[in-house]
Amino acid sequence: MFGRLTALMVLASFGQAGAAFAADLVVAMPNWPSGQVTANIIKSALQKDLSLDVEVREMGTMTAFAGLASGQVDIHPEVWLPNLNSLVDKYAGKDGPVQLADTGVSAWQGICATQQTVDKTGIRAVADLLDPKKTAAFDTDGDGQGEMWIGAETWSSTAIERIRANSYGYAKTMRLLEMPEEMGMAAVDAAEATDKPIIFACYSPHVVFKLHNIVKLDEPAYDASKWHVVLPADDPMWLSKSSAPVAWDRAHFHIAYAKTLATRKPEVTKFLESIDFTPDEITEMSYAVEVERRSPADYAASWVEKNSDRVGKWLKGRGQ
């Protein structure tokens, strides 16, 4: 009995120690470069200027939103819309536990090719991907289908690109590849270096547009009446219930944070609402991580040091 009681006391003391050493804030870190850097800029700035203990924790967006709702996560650095509309509707409505910062970064999404691909194959529009004679140029394994990267396995945009491929019909002529972004972009680099054609899902701001001559394929303009997207997390029959034979709507991304921060740490809320990255800065973040091979944490620390005046304005609740 004494031994059991002692063990329980030790476990309790560990629990109390764990609570005592818990971080003041937890920032979710997604698995793409700009999101990784932004998460670490938030951490570096808050630790340096507000003396807060901030933990950056790698996790998927679904997990992050659940954490924002439960109180285990405080901040998500880069929530893309319209990709995550369903999550935002669920968690960030009027009475929801999550708040999106008003200031965001403009973006776009689509299907891209290198300029040399366009010149060699004549493919200039998504509709051209329905022609097996043209898509044969992307068949590297002889199975009769071309290959194209549509995103990382965990991205909501990847599921939407699969919906779009089904809706347009090129899911029959192209094999849709899901892999980490680093591998997808390495394939673009290799194709350029060897003068090979390549088609891939793309988004901007992104470093690929700084490295190569990239062309966005034409497609019918976004039409809300034709955009019916159900995500895998919402319905196991998501693919058959979805249709989107049009371009993406205008994209943008924002910081998300737990609404409770407004009362717990209002100075942090003021800071988050003032962050105003430009598309060019987002591209530079990607370049630092993907090309210069810098760690997101190291780049973020140097960025905060270099931009101390601007970070100071954010902490006071003012943008650029």
C-alpha positions as CSV (number, residue, x, y, z in Angstrom):
1,M,0.0,0.0,0.0
2,F,2.8,2.4,0.9
3,G,4.6,1.7,-2.4
4,R,1.4,2.3,-4.4
5,L,0.8,5.6,-2.5
6,T,4.3,6.7,-3.1
7,A,4.0,6.0,-6.8
8,L,0.8,8.0,-7.0
9,M,2.5,10.9,-5.3
10,V,5.4,10.8,-7.7
11,L,3.1,10.7,-10.7
12,A,1.1,13.6,-9.3
13,S,4.3,15.6,-8.8
14,F,5.3,15.0,-12.4
15,G,1.8,16.2,-13.5
16,Q,2.2,19.4,-11.4
17,A,5.7,19.9,-12.8
18,G,4.4,19.4,-16.3
19,A,1.7,22.0,-15.8
20,A,4.3,24.4,-14.2
21,F,6.6,24.1,-17.2
22,A,3.9,24.2,-19.9
23,A,4.4,26.8,-22.6
24,D,2.5,30.1,-22.4
25,L,1.3,29.7,-26.0
26,V,1.3,26.9,-28.5
27,V,1.6,27.7,-32.2
28,A,0.6,25.1,-34.7
29,M,3.1,24.6,-37.5
30,P,1.9,23.3,-40.9
31,N,4.1,21.4,-43.4
32,W,4.7,24.0,-46.0
33,P,7.6,26.5,-45.9
34,S,5.9,29.9,-45.5
35,G,3.6,28.5,-42.7
36,Q,6.7,27.0,-41.0
37,V,8.5,30.3,-41.1
38,T,5.5,32.4,-40.0
39,A,4.9,30.1,-37.0
40,N,8.5,30.7,-36.0
41,I,8.4,34.4,-36.6
42,I,5.4,34.6,-34.2
43,K,7.3,32.5,-31.7
44,S,10.5,34.5,-31.9
45,A,8.8,37.9,-31.7
46,L,6.6,37.0,-28.7
47,Q,9.5,35.4,-26.8
48,K,11.9,38.3,-27.6
49,D,9.5,41.2,-26.9
50,L,6.9,39.9,-24.5
51,S,9.0,37.3,-22.7
52,L,6.5,34.6,-23.4
53,D,7.4,30.9,-23.5
54,V,6.1,29.9,-27.0
55,E,6.1,26.3,-28.3
56,V,5.9,25.6,-32.0
57,R,4.3,22.2,-32.6
58,E,4.1,20.6,-36.0
59,M,0.6,19.4,-36.8
60,G,-2.0,19.1,-39.6
61,T,-4.6,21.8,-40.0
62,M,-7.5,19.6,-38.9
63,T,-5.7,18.8,-35.7
64,A,-4.8,22.5,-35.2
65,F,-8.4,23.6,-35.5
66,A,-9.5,20.9,-33.0
67,G,-6.8,22.2,-30.7
68,L,-7.8,25.8,-31.1
69,A,-11.4,24.7,-30.1
70,S,-10.2,22.7,-27.1
71,G,-7.7,25.2,-25.8
72,Q,-4.6,23.0,-26.5
73,V,-3.5,25.3,-29.4
74,D,-3.5,29.0,-29.4
75,I,-2.4,30.1,-33.0
76,H,-2.4,28.7,-36.5
77,P,-0.2,30.9,-38.8
78,E,-1.6,30.3,-42.2
79,V,-5.3,29.3,-42.9
80,W,-6.0,29.2,-46.6
81,L,-9.4,30.2,-48.0
82,P,-11.4,28.9,-49.8
83,N,-9.6,25.6,-49.1
84,L,-10.7,25.6,-45.5
85,N,-14.1,27.2,-45.7
86,S,-15.8,24.2,-44.1
87,L,-13.4,24.3,-41.1
88,V,-13.8,28.1,-40.7
89,D,-17.6,27.8,-40.9
90,K,-17.5,25.1,-38.2
91,Y,-15.1,26.7,-35.8
92,A,-14.9,30.5,-36.6
93,G,-18.5,31.5,-36.9
94,K,-20.1,34.1,-34.7
95,D,-20.2,31.9,-31.6
96,G,-17.3,29.7,-32.6
97,P,-14.1,29.4,-30.5
98,V,-11.7,30.5,-33.3
99,Q,-11.0,33.9,-34.7
100,L,-9.5,34.7,-38.1
101,A,-7.3,37.8,-38.2
102,D,-8.8,40.5,-40.4
103,T,-5.5,41.1,-42.3
104,G,-4.6,38.4,-44.9
105,V,-2.4,37.8,-47.8
106,S,-3.8,37.6,-51.4
107,A,-3.1,34.4,-53.3
108,W,-4.2,32.2,-56.1
109,Q,-4.3,28.5,-57.0
110,G,-4.5,26.5,-60.2
111,I,-2.7,24.1,-62.5
112,C,0.6,25.1,-63.9
113,A,3.3,24.0,-66.4
114,T,6.7,25.2,-67.3
115,Q,7.0,27.5,-70.3
116,Q,9.0,24.8,-72.2
117,T,6.1,22.3,-71.5
118,V,3.7,24.7,-73.2
119,D,6.0,25.2,-76.1
120,K,6.6,21.5,-76.6
121,T,3.1,20.1,-76.1
122,G,0.8,23.0,-77.0
123,I,-1.0,22.5,-73.7
124,R,-2.2,25.9,-72.6
125,A,-5.5,25.1,-70.9
126,V,-6.9,22.6,-68.4
127,A,-9.2,21.3,-71.2
128,D,-6.1,20.2,-73.1
129,L,-5.5,17.6,-70.4
130,L,-8.5,15.6,-71.8
131,D,-6.5,14.8,-74.9
132,P,-4.6,11.5,-74.4
133,K,-2.4,12.4,-77.3
134,K,-1.2,15.5,-75.5
135,T,-1.0,14.0,-72.0
136,A,1.1,11.1,-73.3
137,A,4.0,13.5,-73.0
138,F,3.8,13.2,-69.2
139,D,3.7,9.4,-69.1
140,T,7.0,8.4,-67.6
141,D,6.2,4.7,-66.7
142,G,4.3,3.6,-69.8
143,D,1.0,2.9,-68.2
144,G,-0.9,5.0,-70.7
145,Q,-1.5,7.9,-68.2
146,G,0.5,11.0,-67.7
147,E,1.5,12.0,-64.1
148,M,0.9,15.2,-62.3
149,W,1.6,16.3,-58.7
150,I,-1.6,17.6,-57.0
151,G,-0.3,18.4,-53.5
152,A,0.7,16.8,-50.2
153,E,-1.5,14.1,-48.8
154,T,-2.6,16.1,-45.8
155,W,-3.6,19.3,-47.7
156,S,-7.3,20.2,-48.2
157,S,-6.3,21.6,-51.6
158,T,-5.1,18.2,-52.7
159,A,-8.5,16.7,-52.1
160,I,-10.1,19.6,-54.0
161,E,-7.6,19.2,-56.9
162,R,-8.7,15.5,-57.1
163,I,-12.4,16.7,-57.2
164,R,-11.5,19.2,-60.0
165,A,-9.7,16.4,-62.0
166,N,-12.8,14.2,-61.8
167,S,-15.1,17.1,-62.7
168,Y,-13.0,18.2,-65.7
169,G,-12.4,14.6,-66.7
170,Y,-8.6,14.6,-66.8
171,A,-8.5,12.1,-63.9
172,K,-8.9,9.5,-66.8
173,T,-5.8,10.7,-68.7
174,M,-3.5,11.8,-65.8
175,R,-2.4,9.8,-62.7
176,L,-2.7,12.1,-59.8
177,L,0.3,12.0,-57.4
178,E,0.2,13.0,-53.8
179,M,3.5,13.6,-52.1
180,P,5.3,16.1,-49.9
181,E,5.8,19.5,-51.5
182,E,9.5,19.2,-51.4
183,M,9.3,16.1,-53.7
184,G,6.8,17.8,-56.0
185,M,9.0,20.9,-56.4
186,A,12.1,18.7,-56.9
187,A,10.3,17.1,-59.8
188,V,9.7,20.6,-61.4
189,D,13.4,21.4,-60.9
190,A,14.5,18.2,-62.5
191,A,12.1,18.6,-65.4
192,E,13.5,22.1,-66.1
193,A,17.1,20.8,-65.9
194,T,16.5,17.9,-68.3
195,D,14.1,19.8,-70.6
196,K,11.2,17.5,-69.8
197,P,7.5,18.5,-69.8
198,I,5.7,18.7,-66.5
199,I,2.2,19.6,-65.2
200,F,1.5,20.3,-61.5
201,A,-0.8,21.9,-59.0
202,C,0.4,25.3,-58.1
203,Y,-0.2,28.2,-55.8
204,S,1.1,31.7,-55.4
205,P,2.9,33.3,-53.6
206,H,5.5,30.6,-54.1
207,V,9.2,30.3,-54.8
208,V,8.7,28.2,-57.9
209,F,7.7,31.4,-59.8
210,K,11.0,33.0,-58.8
211,L,13.1,30.0,-59.9
212,H,11.4,29.1,-63.2
213,N,9.3,30.4,-66.0
214,I,5.9,29.1,-65.0
215,V,2.6,29.3,-66.8
216,K,-0.8,29.0,-65.2
217,L,-3.1,27.0,-67.4
218,D,-6.4,28.6,-68.6
219,E,-9.7,27.3,-67.3
220,P,-13.3,28.5,-67.0
221,A,-13.7,31.3,-64.4
222,Y,-14.9,30.5,-60.9
223,D,-18.6,30.1,-60.7
224,A,-20.1,29.6,-57.2
225,S,-23.1,27.7,-58.6
226,K,-20.7,25.1,-60.0
227,W,-18.4,24.8,-57.0
228,H,-19.7,22.0,-54.8
229,V,-16.9,20.7,-52.7
230,V,-17.2,18.2,-49.8
231,L,-14.0,17.4,-48.0
232,P,-13.0,13.9,-46.8
233,A,-13.3,14.9,-43.2
234,D,-16.9,15.8,-43.7
235,D,-18.2,12.8,-45.6
236,P,-16.7,9.4,-46.6
237,M,-18.4,9.8,-50.0
238,W,-16.9,13.2,-50.5
239,L,-15.5,12.5,-54.0
240,S,-18.8,11.3,-55.5
241,K,-20.7,14.1,-53.9
242,S,-18.4,16.8,-55.2
243,S,-18.1,18.8,-58.4
244,A,-15.9,21.7,-59.4
245,P,-15.3,22.0,-63.1
246,V,-14.2,25.7,-62.8
247,A,-11.2,27.7,-61.6
248,W,-10.6,28.3,-57.9
249,D,-12.2,31.3,-56.3
250,R,-9.8,34.2,-55.3
251,A,-7.6,32.8,-52.6
252,H,-6.2,34.4,-49.4
253,F,-4.8,33.3,-46.1
254,H,-5.0,34.5,-42.6
255,I,-3.7,33.8,-39.1
256,A,-6.2,32.0,-36.9
257,Y,-6.2,32.1,-33.1
258,A,-8.3,31.1,-30.1
259,K,-10.9,33.7,-29.2
260,T,-10.0,33.2,-25.5
261,L,-6.7,35.0,-26.2
262,A,-8.6,38.3,-26.3
263,T,-9.1,38.0,-22.5
264,R,-6.1,35.8,-21.6
265,K,-3.4,37.7,-23.5
266,P,-4.9,40.7,-25.3
267,E,-1.5,42.0,-26.2
268,V,-1.0,38.8,-28.3
269,T,-4.3,39.3,-30.1
270,K,-3.3,42.9,-30.9
271,F,0.0,41.6,-32.3
272,L,-1.6,38.9,-34.4
273,E,-4.2,41.3,-35.9
274,S,-1.4,43.6,-37.0
275,I,0.8,41.2,-38.8
276,D,0.8,42.2,-42.5
277,F,3.1,40.0,-44.6
278,T,3.3,40.8,-48.3
279,P,3.2,38.2,-51.1
280,D,6.9,38.9,-51.8
281,E,7.8,38.2,-48.2
282,I,6.0,34.9,-48.3
283,T,8.0,34.0,-51.5
284,E,11.2,34.9,-49.7
285,M,10.3,32.6,-46.8
286,S,9.8,29.7,-49.2
287,Y,13.1,30.6,-51.0
288,A,15.0,30.6,-47.7
289,V,13.7,27.1,-46.7
290,E,13.5,25.3,-50.1
291,V,16.5,26.8,-51.9
292,E,18.9,28.1,-49.3
293,R,18.0,25.1,-47.1
294,R,17.8,27.3,-44.0
295,S,15.8,26.0,-41.0
296,P,12.5,27.9,-40.5
297,A,13.5,28.7,-36.9
298,D,16.8,30.2,-37.9
299,Y,15.4,32.2,-40.7
300,A,12.6,33.5,-38.5
301,A,14.9,34.6,-35.7
302,S,17.1,36.6,-38.2
303,W,13.9,38.0,-39.8
304,V,12.6,39.3,-36.5
305,E,16.0,40.8,-35.7
306,K,16.3,42.5,-39.1
307,N,12.7,43.8,-38.9
308,S,12.6,44.8,-35.2
309,D,11.0,48.2,-35.9
310,R,8.2,46.6,-37.9
311,V,7.7,43.9,-35.3
312,G,7.5,46.7,-32.7
313,K,4.7,48.3,-34.6
314,W,2.8,45.0,-34.7
315,L,3.2,44.7,-30.9
316,K,1.7,48.2,-30.6
317,G,-1.3,47.2,-32.8
318,R,-0.1,48.9,-36.0
319,G,0.9,47.5,-39.4
320,Q,3.5,48.8,-41.8
